[in-house]
Amino acid sequence: MAVSKKELADLVQQLSDKDIPLVADFLKRLLSNPLDAHIPYDDEELTEDDLKAIDKAELEFKSGQTISLKDIEHELLN
């Protein structure tokens, strides 16, 4: 799926304010690690098990059963 810079900019404009730091961090990491450019895009079809796992993870996230990144960082650093 090829996306133009304009399409990407349009998507960024649609982000909620709370998502901007996450996306900005991702873009900064992507730009600072050009050595990862050789890694091919994963274009394999999702299996039925993949789709079930995604659905389960989404339900767990929505019901608050996940651990926040801040909590993980705190546990690792302390």
Secondary structure, 3 states (H helix, E strand, C coil): CCCCHHHHHHHHHCCCHHHHHHHHHHHHHHHHCHHHHHCCCCCCCCCHHHHHHHHHHHHHHHCCCCCCHHHHHHHHHC
